[in-house]
Amino acid sequence: MTSTLNADDVTAQSKAVVLDYMNALTGGDFTVLRGFFTPEATWTLAGDLPLSRTWTGPDEILGEFVPAMVSRLVPESMALEFTGVIAEGDQVLAEWNTRALSKTGGRYDQHCLAIFTVHDGKIAAVREYFDTLHAKNVVFG
């Protein structure tokens, strides 16, 4: 399907999708979150953590990857602070901070960046980057 949107419209739509996803993420409703992804969406976590790899489809991303990470943190201590997005066409760079207590007792204070690719109003790919040494020491240590 060929999009009839001009470049500015694609940029605005892509940015809106990622902002809406971020707002939904703070609500924690995984049913709503699944609707943001294409069926073949990928989420790649860079680095050498036990969870570093490419996760494919909403079931793996939201049913395996996210719960595996969140299970290592004290749920009521988690706070996400979205600090901004920059968009160009179908690419959106999102920046946020994740703070929580890990179940091992450490304070997790992580600055995250992710590049989202949006196609036809849905997230098709995410490449996430953060301080993996901090995560390894605090969350996986």
VMD Tcl script that builds the backbone (N, CA, C; Angstrom):
set m [mol new atoms 423]
animate dup $m
set s [atomselect $m all]
$s set {name element resname resid chain x y z} {
  {N N MET 1 A 0.831 -1.171 0.000}
  {CA C MET 1 A 0.000 0.000 0.000}
  {C C MET 1 A 0.883 1.244 0.000}
  {N N THR 2 A 0.700 2.127 -0.931}
  {CA C THR 2 A 1.484 3.340 -1.041}
  {C C THR 2 A 0.815 4.450 -0.243}
  {N N SER 3 A 1.614 5.096 0.565}
  {CA C SER 3 A 1.095 6.183 1.386}
  {C C SER 3 A 0.957 7.447 0.546}
  {N N THR 4 A -0.095 8.196 0.773}
  {CA C THR 4 A -0.306 9.456 0.068}
  {C C THR 4 A 0.112 10.635 0.936}
  {N N LEU 5 A 0.731 10.376 2.064}
  {CA C LEU 5 A 1.164 11.442 2.962}
  {C C LEU 5 A 2.459 12.070 2.445}
  {N N ASN 6 A 2.597 13.390 2.621}
  {CA C ASN 6 A 3.865 14.021 2.280}
  {C C ASN 6 A 4.850 13.812 3.429}
  {N N ALA 7 A 6.094 14.224 3.247}
  {CA C ALA 7 A 7.151 13.958 4.229}
  {C C ALA 7 A 6.821 14.551 5.597}
  {N N ASP 8 A 6.279 15.764 5.621}
  {CA C ASP 8 A 5.926 16.383 6.907}
  {C C ASP 8 A 4.818 15.618 7.618}
  {N N ASP 9 A 3.849 15.129 6.840}
  {CA C ASP 9 A 2.752 14.348 7.420}
  {C C ASP 9 A 3.261 13.023 7.981}
  {N N VAL 10 A 4.188 12.371 7.254}
  {CA C VAL 10 A 4.757 11.107 7.733}
  {C C VAL 10 A 5.496 11.341 9.037}
  {N N THR 11 A 6.286 12.408 9.094}
  {CA C THR 11 A 7.023 12.736 10.314}
  {C C THR 11 A 6.057 12.981 11.476}
  {N N ALA 12 A 5.024 13.773 11.243}
  {CA C ALA 12 A 4.049 14.081 12.303}
  {C C ALA 12 A 3.323 12.823 12.759}
  {N N GLN 13 A 2.931 11.964 11.819}
  {CA C GLN 13 A 2.229 10.733 12.171}
  {C C GLN 13 A 3.135 9.797 12.967}
  {N N SER 14 A 4.381 9.654 12.529}
  {CA C SER 14 A 5.322 8.772 13.227}
  {C C SER 14 A 5.559 9.249 14.649}
  {N N LYS 15 A 5.751 10.550 14.798}
  {CA C LYS 15 A 5.967 11.130 16.128}
  {C C LYS 15 A 4.748 10.909 17.013}
  {N N ALA 16 A 3.552 11.111 16.472}
  {CA C ALA 16 A 2.318 10.932 17.244}
  {C C ALA 16 A 2.159 9.489 17.704}
  {N N VAL 17 A 2.497 8.527 16.847}
  {CA C VAL 17 A 2.389 7.112 17.225}
  {C C VAL 17 A 3.297 6.815 18.408}
  {N N VAL 18 A 4.538 7.279 18.359}
  {CA C VAL 18 A 5.484 6.998 19.439}
  {C C VAL 18 A 5.069 7.717 20.728}
  {N N LEU 19 A 4.621 8.942 20.625}
  {CA C LEU 19 A 4.143 9.650 21.824}
  {C C LEU 19 A 2.930 8.949 22.433}
  {N N ASP 20 A 2.007 8.502 21.593}
  {CA C ASP 20 A 0.839 7.765 22.096}
  {C C ASP 20 A 1.272 6.458 22.751}
  {N N TYR 21 A 2.250 5.769 22.161}
  {CA C TYR 21 A 2.776 4.533 22.741}
  {C C TYR 21 A 3.378 4.815 24.122}
  {N N MET 22 A 4.184 5.870 24.215}
  {CA C MET 22 A 4.803 6.215 25.502}
  {C C MET 22 A 3.753 6.502 26.566}
  {N N ASN 23 A 2.705 7.232 26.186}
  {CA C ASN 23 A 1.627 7.522 27.140}
  {C C ASN 23 A 0.920 6.244 27.568}
  {N N ALA 24 A 0.678 5.335 26.646}
  {CA C ALA 24 A 0.026 4.068 26.977}
  {C C ALA 24 A 0.930 3.193 27.840}
  {N N LEU 25 A 2.226 3.276 27.607}
  {CA C LEU 25 A 3.181 2.460 28.365}
  {C C LEU 25 A 3.096 2.759 29.859}
  {N N THR 26 A 2.918 4.004 30.211}
  {CA C THR 26 A 2.838 4.353 31.632}
  {C C THR 26 A 1.582 3.777 32.275}
  {N N GLY 27 A 0.552 3.473 31.466}
  {CA C GLY 27 A -0.671 2.857 31.986}
  {C C GLY 27 A -0.536 1.358 32.195}
  {N N GLY 28 A 0.417 0.733 31.501}
  {CA C GLY 28 A 0.693 -0.690 31.690}
  {C C GLY 28 A -0.350 -1.638 31.129}
  {N N ASP 29 A -1.237 -1.174 30.278}
  {CA C ASP 29 A -2.255 -2.049 29.678}
  {C C ASP 29 A -1.670 -2.702 28.430}
  {N N PHE 30 A -1.248 -3.955 28.571}
  {CA C PHE 30 A -0.559 -4.643 27.492}
  {C C PHE 30 A -1.464 -4.915 26.298}
  {N N THR 31 A -2.762 -4.996 26.514}
  {CA C THR 31 A -3.693 -5.173 25.399}
  {C C THR 31 A -3.651 -3.939 24.512}
  {N N VAL 32 A -3.676 -2.777 25.116}
  {CA C VAL 32 A -3.579 -1.529 24.365}
  {C C VAL 32 A -2.210 -1.428 23.697}
  {N N LEU 33 A -1.160 -1.775 24.415}
  {CA C LEU 33 A 0.198 -1.672 23.872}
  {C C LEU 33 A 0.389 -2.559 22.643}
  {N N ARG 34 A -0.188 -3.754 22.644}
  {CA C ARG 34 A -0.056 -4.659 21.497}
  {C C ARG 34 A -0.563 -4.021 20.217}
  {N N GLY 35 A -1.575 -3.197 20.327}
  {CA C GLY 35 A -2.150 -2.554 19.159}
  {C C GLY 35 A -1.233 -1.552 18.474}
  {N N PHE 36 A -0.165 -1.158 19.130}
  {CA C PHE 36 A 0.777 -0.214 18.530}
  {C C PHE 36 A 1.754 -0.883 17.571}
  {N N PHE 37 A 1.880 -2.200 17.643}
  {CA C PHE 37 A 2.902 -2.910 16.874}
  {C C PHE 37 A 2.321 -3.625 15.660}
  {N N THR 38 A 3.109 -3.676 14.576}
  {CA C THR 38 A 2.761 -4.534 13.450}
  {C C THR 38 A 2.954 -5.979 13.911}
  {N N PRO 39 A 2.311 -6.952 13.253}
  {CA C PRO 39 A 2.476 -8.344 13.659}
  {C C PRO 39 A 3.932 -8.832 13.590}
  {N N GLU 40 A 4.721 -8.255 12.691}
  {CA C GLU 40 A 6.104 -8.689 12.521}
  {C C GLU 40 A 7.113 -7.693 13.104}
  {N N ALA 41 A 6.654 -6.817 13.978}
  {CA C ALA 41 A 7.527 -5.800 14.590}
  {C C ALA 41 A 8.702 -6.458 15.298}
  {N N THR 42 A 9.815 -5.740 15.314}
  {CA C THR 42 A 10.995 -6.226 16.035}
  {C C THR 42 A 11.414 -5.193 17.078}
  {N N TRP 43 A 11.958 -5.703 18.178}
  {CA C TRP 43 A 12.553 -4.854 19.220}
  {C C TRP 43 A 13.932 -5.428 19.492}
  {N N THR 44 A 14.955 -4.647 19.182}
  {CA C THR 44 A 16.327 -5.092 19.373}
  {C C THR 44 A 16.931 -4.364 20.561}
  {N N LEU 45 A 17.372 -5.130 21.546}
  {CA C LEU 45 A 18.077 -4.580 22.690}
  {C C LEU 45 A 19.562 -4.828 22.458}
  {N N ALA 46 A 20.315 -3.749 22.291}
  {CA C ALA 46 A 21.745 -3.855 22.029}
  {C C ALA 46 A 22.486 -4.307 23.288}
  {N N GLY 47 A 23.665 -4.859 23.090}
  {CA C GLY 47 A 24.529 -5.202 24.207}
  {C C GLY 47 A 24.660 -6.694 24.428}
  {N N ASP 48 A 25.160 -7.029 25.621}
  {CA C ASP 48 A 25.430 -8.430 25.950}
  {C C ASP 48 A 24.712 -8.890 27.217}
  {N N LEU 49 A 23.563 -8.294 27.490}
  {CA C LEU 49 A 22.754 -8.717 28.632}
  {C C LEU 49 A 22.050 -10.038 28.308}
  {N N PRO 50 A 21.558 -10.753 29.305}
  {CA C PRO 50 A 20.803 -11.973 29.030}
  {C C PRO 50 A 19.581 -11.734 28.130}
  {N N LEU 51 A 19.060 -10.515 28.105}
  {CA C LEU 51 A 17.890 -10.204 27.281}
  {C C LEU 51 A 18.258 -9.507 25.966}
  {N N SER 52 A 19.556 -9.304 25.714}
  {CA C SER 52 A 19.990 -8.624 24.492}
  {C C SER 52 A 19.831 -9.554 23.292}
  {N N ARG 53 A 18.948 -9.146 22.400}
  {CA C ARG 53 A 18.706 -9.852 21.145}
  {C C ARG 53 A 17.572 -9.136 20.437}
  {N N THR 54 A 17.135 -9.673 19.339}
  {CA C THR 54 A 15.979 -9.118 18.642}
  {C C THR 54 A 14.759 -9.961 18.975}
  {N N TRP 55 A 13.748 -9.294 19.473}
  {CA C TRP 55 A 12.472 -9.907 19.824}
  {C C TRP 55 A 11.506 -9.593 18.684}
  {N N THR 56 A 10.739 -10.585 18.234}
  {CA C THR 56 A 9.886 -10.404 17.055}
  {C C THR 56 A 8.419 -10.618 17.388}
  {N N GLY 57 A 7.599 -9.647 16.996}
  {CA C GLY 57 A 6.153 -9.715 17.192}
  {C C GLY 57 A 5.734 -9.242 18.566}
  {N N PRO 58 A 4.510 -8.763 18.680}
  {CA C PRO 58 A 4.003 -8.270 19.973}
  {C C PRO 58 A 4.021 -9.330 21.071}
  {N N ASP 59 A 3.813 -10.603 20.716}
  {CA C ASP 59 A 3.819 -11.646 21.752}
  {C C ASP 59 A 5.185 -11.767 22.410}
  {N N GLU 60 A 6.265 -11.761 21.617}
  {CA C GLU 60 A 7.605 -11.835 22.196}
  {C C GLU 60 A 7.973 -10.536 22.899}
  {N N ILE 61 A 7.684 -9.396 22.253}
  {CA C ILE 61 A 8.072 -8.102 22.823}
  {C C ILE 61 A 7.365 -7.854 24.148}
  {N N LEU 62 A 6.042 -7.996 24.154}
  {CA C LEU 62 A 5.259 -7.667 25.351}
  {C C LEU 62 A 4.969 -8.863 26.241}
  {N N GLY 63 A 5.093 -10.066 25.707}
  {CA C GLY 63 A 4.796 -11.261 26.483}
  {C C GLY 63 A 6.017 -11.927 27.077}
  {N N GLU 64 A 7.218 -11.614 26.522}
  {CA C GLU 64 A 8.444 -12.230 27.024}
  {C C GLU 64 A 9.487 -11.197 27.448}
  {N N PHE 65 A 9.872 -10.327 26.515}
  {CA C PHE 65 A 10.945 -9.362 26.768}
  {C C PHE 65 A 10.604 -8.393 27.904}
  {N N VAL 66 A 9.526 -7.652 27.786}
  {CA C VAL 66 A 9.173 -6.655 28.802}
  {C C VAL 66 A 8.946 -7.319 30.169}
  {N N PRO 67 A 8.163 -8.402 30.255}
  {CA C PRO 67 A 7.993 -9.037 31.570}
  {C C PRO 67 A 9.300 -9.567 32.169}
  {N N ALA 68 A 10.214 -10.057 31.325}
  {CA C ALA 68 A 11.488 -10.566 31.836}
  {C C ALA 68 A 12.311 -9.440 32.466}
  {N N MET 69 A 12.254 -8.270 31.884}
  {CA C MET 69 A 12.976 -7.126 32.452}
  {C C MET 69 A 12.276 -6.603 33.697}
  {N N VAL 70 A 10.973 -6.403 33.604}
  {CA C VAL 70 A 10.204 -5.849 34.726}
  {C C VAL 70 A 10.230 -6.796 35.937}
  {N N SER 71 A 10.302 -8.089 35.698}
  {CA C SER 71 A 10.301 -9.049 36.808}
  {C C SER 71 A 11.532 -8.912 37.699}
  {N N ARG 72 A 12.551 -8.237 37.223}
  {CA C ARG 72 A 13.779 -8.040 37.990}
  {C C ARG 72 A 13.750 -6.749 38.817}
  {N N LEU 73 A 12.638 -6.008 38.683}
  {CA C LEU 73 A 12.497 -4.730 39.388}
  {C C LEU 73 A 11.326 -4.781 40.352}
  {N N VAL 74 A 11.367 -3.944 41.376}
  {CA C VAL 74 A 10.266 -3.840 42.327}
  {C C VAL 74 A 9.186 -2.991 41.643}
  {N N PRO 75 A 8.027 -3.599 41.297}
  {CA C PRO 75 A 7.028 -2.904 40.472}
  {C C PRO 75 A 6.595 -1.537 41.005}
  {N N GLU 76 A 6.326 -1.451 42.294}
  {CA C GLU 76 A 5.822 -0.186 42.832}
  {C C GLU 76 A 6.905 0.904 42.894}
  {N N SER 77 A 8.156 0.548 42.639}
  {CA C SER 77 A 9.233 1.543 42.649}
  {C C SER 77 A 9.519 2.101 41.254}
  {N N MET 78 A 8.911 1.520 40.230}
  {CA C MET 78 A 9.226 1.919 38.852}
  {C C MET 78 A 8.638 3.279 38.489}
  {N N ALA 79 A 9.471 4.074 37.829}
  {CA C ALA 79 A 9.025 5.374 37.317}
  {C C ALA 79 A 9.669 5.602 35.957}
  {N N LEU 80 A 8.861 5.955 34.986}
  {CA C LEU 80 A 9.343 6.294 33.652}
  {C C LEU 80 A 9.161 7.790 33.447}
  {N N GLU 81 A 10.194 8.424 32.948}
  {CA C GLU 81 A 10.131 9.856 32.649}
  {C C GLU 81 A 10.547 10.035 31.198}
  {N N PHE 82 A 9.596 10.376 30.350}
  {CA C PHE 82 A 9.881 10.592 28.942}
  {C C PHE 82 A 10.365 12.015 28.770}
  {N N THR 83 A 11.540 12.150 28.150}
  {CA C THR 83 A 12.166 13.462 28.066}
  {C C THR 83 A 12.093 14.080 26.680}
  {N N GLY 84 A 11.747 13.309 25.656}
  {CA C GLY 84 A 11.602 13.934 24.350}
  {C C GLY 84 A 11.661 12.966 23.200}
  {N N VAL 85 A 11.253 13.471 22.054}
  {CA C VAL 85 A 11.331 12.720 20.805}
  {C C VAL 85 A 11.791 13.657 19.699}
  {N N ILE 86 A 12.500 13.090 18.754}
  {CA C ILE 86 A 12.902 13.777 17.540}
  {C C ILE 86 A 12.472 12.879 16.394}
  {N N ALA 87 A 11.780 13.447 15.408}
  {CA C ALA 87 A 11.262 12.630 14.309}
  {C C ALA 87 A 11.726 13.167 12.963}
  {N N GLU 88 A 11.957 12.224 12.055}
  {CA C GLU 88 A 12.294 12.527 10.665}
  {C C GLU 88 A 11.709 11.399 9.826}
  {N N GLY 89 A 10.661 11.697 9.086}
  {CA C GLY 89 A 10.017 10.665 8.272}
  {C C GLY 89 A 9.432 9.587 9.163}
  {N N ASP 90 A 9.767 8.328 8.862}
  {CA C ASP 90 A 9.225 7.214 9.645}
  {C C ASP 90 A 10.113 6.816 10.822}
  {N N GLN 91 A 11.175 7.594 11.082}
  {CA C GLN 91 A 12.094 7.314 12.179}
  {C C GLN 91 A 11.853 8.297 13.326}
  {N N VAL 92 A 11.767 7.757 14.554}
  {CA C VAL 92 A 11.556 8.588 15.737}
  {C C VAL 92 A 12.564 8.169 16.798}
  {N N LEU 93 A 13.341 9.121 17.266}
  {CA C LEU 93 A 14.271 8.889 18.363}
  {C C LEU 93 A 13.574 9.308 19.643}
  {N N ALA 94 A 13.408 8.382 20.558}
  {CA C ALA 94 A 12.751 8.656 21.833}
  {C C ALA 94 A 13.783 8.539 22.953}
  {N N GLU 95 A 13.629 9.397 23.936}
  {CA C GLU 95 A 14.543 9.433 25.075}
  {C C GLU 95 A 13.738 9.391 26.365}
  {N N TRP 96 A 14.168 8.557 27.302}
  {CA C TRP 96 A 13.485 8.479 28.586}
  {C C TRP 96 A 14.424 7.979 29.670}
  {N N ASN 97 A 13.998 8.161 30.904}
  {CA C ASN 97 A 14.716 7.643 32.068}
  {C C ASN 97 A 13.827 6.616 32.749}
  {N N THR 98 A 14.434 5.540 33.158}
  {CA C THR 98 A 13.745 4.512 33.934}
  {C C THR 98 A 14.417 4.452 35.299}
  {N N ARG 99 A 13.618 4.584 36.326}
  {CA C ARG 99 A 14.145 4.490 37.689}
  {C C ARG 99 A 13.346 3.443 38.446}
  {N N ALA 100 A 14.064 2.646 39.238}
  {CA C ALA 100 A 13.410 1.608 40.034}
  {C C ALA 100 A 14.419 1.022 41.007}
  {N N LEU 101 A 13.901 0.262 41.946}
  {CA C LEU 101 A 14.755 -0.571 42.789}
  {C C LEU 101 A 14.775 -1.955 42.166}
  {N N SER 102 A 15.963 -2.522 42.072}
  {CA C SER 102 A 16.039 -3.885 41.550}
  {C C SER 102 A 15.751 -4.854 42.683}
  {N N LYS 103 A 15.335 -6.034 42.331}
  {CA C LYS 103 A 15.040 -7.043 43.355}
  {C C LYS 103 A 16.301 -7.531 44.041}
  {N N THR 104 A 17.481 -7.192 43.476}
  {CA C THR 104 A 18.741 -7.519 44.139}
  {C C THR 104 A 19.146 -6.431 45.122}
  {N N GLY 105 A 18.349 -5.335 45.204}
  {CA C GLY 105 A 18.591 -4.286 46.179}
  {C C GLY 105 A 19.249 -3.032 45.643}
  {N N GLY 106 A 19.664 -3.030 44.389}
  {CA C GLY 106 A 20.323 -1.859 43.823}
  {C C GLY 106 A 19.336 -0.835 43.287}
  {N N ARG 107 A 19.822 0.383 43.116}
  {CA C ARG 107 A 19.009 1.456 42.545}
  {C C ARG 107 A 19.295 1.516 41.053}
  {N N TYR 108 A 18.257 1.260 40.259}
  {CA C TYR 108 A 18.349 1.296 38.803}
  {C C TYR 108 A 17.961 2.690 38.343}
  {N N ASP 109 A 18.886 3.385 37.708}
  {CA C ASP 109 A 18.649 4.737 37.203}
  {C C ASP 109 A 19.244 4.760 35.802}
  {N N GLN 110 A 18.398 4.524 34.827}
  {CA C GLN 110 A 18.848 4.262 33.470}
  {C C GLN 110 A 18.358 5.321 32.496}
  {N N HIS 111 A 19.272 5.844 31.690}
  {CA C HIS 111 A 18.938 6.765 30.610}
  {C C HIS 111 A 18.855 5.944 29.327}
  {N N CYS 112 A 17.711 5.984 28.662}
  {CA C CYS 112 A 17.469 5.123 27.495}
  {C C CYS 112 A 17.218 5.950 26.237}
  {N N LEU 113 A 17.661 5.404 25.124}
  {CA C LEU 113 A 17.369 5.945 23.801}
  {C C LEU 113 A 16.877 4.799 22.938}
  {N N ALA 114 A 15.902 5.075 22.098}
  {CA C ALA 114 A 15.432 4.060 21.162}
  {C C ALA 114 A 15.041 4.729 19.858}
  {N N ILE 115 A 15.347 4.048 18.777}
  {CA C ILE 115 A 14.944 4.510 17.458}
  {C C ILE 115 A 13.771 3.646 17.032}
  {N N PHE 116 A 12.620 4.280 16.864}
  {CA C PHE 116 A 11.400 3.614 16.427}
  {C C PHE 116 A 11.240 3.817 14.929}
  {N N THR 117 A 10.835 2.786 14.224}
  {CA C THR 117 A 10.446 2.902 12.825}
  {C C THR 117 A 8.951 2.650 12.757}
  {N N VAL 118 A 8.228 3.587 12.163}
  {CA C VAL 118 A 6.768 3.517 12.104}
  {C C VAL 118 A 6.339 3.372 10.647}
  {N N HIS 119 A 5.509 2.356 10.380}
  {CA C HIS 119 A 4.939 2.150 9.043}
  {C C HIS 119 A 3.425 2.113 9.149}
  {N N ASP 120 A 2.762 2.905 8.349}
  {CA C ASP 120 A 1.298 2.918 8.297}
  {C C ASP 120 A 0.652 3.034 9.683}
  {N N GLY 121 A 1.222 3.879 10.524}
  {CA C GLY 121 A 0.634 4.153 11.825}
  {C C GLY 121 A 0.917 3.119 12.901}
  {N N LYS 122 A 1.825 2.180 12.633}
  {CA C LYS 122 A 2.171 1.142 13.621}
  {C C LYS 122 A 3.691 1.075 13.780}
  {N N ILE 123 A 4.134 0.670 14.954}
  {CA C ILE 123 A 5.565 0.492 15.206}
  {C C ILE 123 A 6.014 -0.796 14.521}
  {N N ALA 124 A 6.997 -0.658 13.614}
  {CA C ALA 124 A 7.506 -1.809 12.866}
  {C C ALA 124 A 8.838 -2.302 13.419}
  {N N ALA 125 A 9.609 -1.409 14.035}
  {CA C ALA 125 A 10.908 -1.805 14.580}
  {C C ALA 125 A 11.344 -0.817 15.648}
  {N N VAL 126 A 12.083 -1.338 16.630}
  {CA C VAL 126 A 12.665 -0.513 17.685}
  {C C VAL 126 A 14.074 -1.029 17.920}
  {N N ARG 127 A 15.020 -0.089 18.011}
  {CA C ARG 127 A 16.391 -0.418 18.397}
  {C C ARG 127 A 16.680 0.397 19.653}
  {N N GLU 128 A 16.864 -0.304 20.790}
  {CA C GLU 128 A 17.020 0.357 22.087}
  {C C GLU 128 A 18.463 0.300 22.554}
  {N N TYR 129 A 18.922 1.423 23.118}
  {CA C TYR 129 A 20.290 1.549 23.610}
  {C C TYR 129 A 20.277 2.162 25.006}
  {N N PHE 130 A 21.085 1.586 25.908}
  {CA C PHE 130 A 21.269 2.163 27.234}
  {C C PHE 130 A 22.546 1.617 27.824}
  {N N ASP 131 A 22.870 2.031 29.030}
  {CA C ASP 131 A 24.098 1.615 29.703}
  {C C ASP 131 A 23.935 0.159 30.165}
  {N N THR 132 A 24.437 -0.760 29.360}
  {CA C THR 132 A 24.265 -2.183 29.679}
  {C C THR 132 A 25.115 -2.604 30.880}
  {N N LEU 133 A 26.246 -1.936 31.121}
  {CA C LEU 133 A 27.053 -2.269 32.293}
  {C C LEU 133 A 26.280 -1.937 33.569}
  {N N HIS 134 A 25.620 -0.780 33.582}
  {CA C HIS 134 A 24.791 -0.416 34.744}
  {C C HIS 134 A 23.675 -1.451 34.934}
  {N N ALA 135 A 22.995 -1.815 33.859}
  {CA C ALA 135 A 21.920 -2.811 33.955}
  {C C ALA 135 A 22.477 -4.151 34.429}
  {N N LYS 136 A 23.609 -4.549 33.902}
  {CA C LYS 136 A 24.210 -5.833 34.296}
  {C C LYS 136 A 24.539 -5.836 35.785}
  {N N ASN 137 A 25.124 -4.758 36.271}
  {CA C ASN 137 A 25.517 -4.686 37.684}
  {C C ASN 137 A 24.335 -4.580 38.629}
  {N N VAL 138 A 23.330 -3.785 38.258}
  {CA C VAL 138 A 22.220 -3.505 39.173}
  {C C VAL 138 A 21.064 -4.488 39.022}
  {N N VAL 139 A 20.719 -4.834 37.799}
  {CA C VAL 139 A 19.524 -5.645 37.559}
  {C C VAL 139 A 19.837 -7.131 37.403}
  {N N PHE 140 A 20.960 -7.432 36.770}
  {CA C PHE 140 A 21.283 -8.835 36.487}
  {C C PHE 140 A 22.413 -9.371 37.348}
  {N N GLY 141 A 22.924 -8.523 38.281}
  {CA C GLY 141 A 24.083 -8.908 39.089}
  {C C GLY 141 A 23.761 -9.874 40.191}
}
mol reanalyze $m
mol bondsrecalc $m
mol representation Tube
mol addrep $m
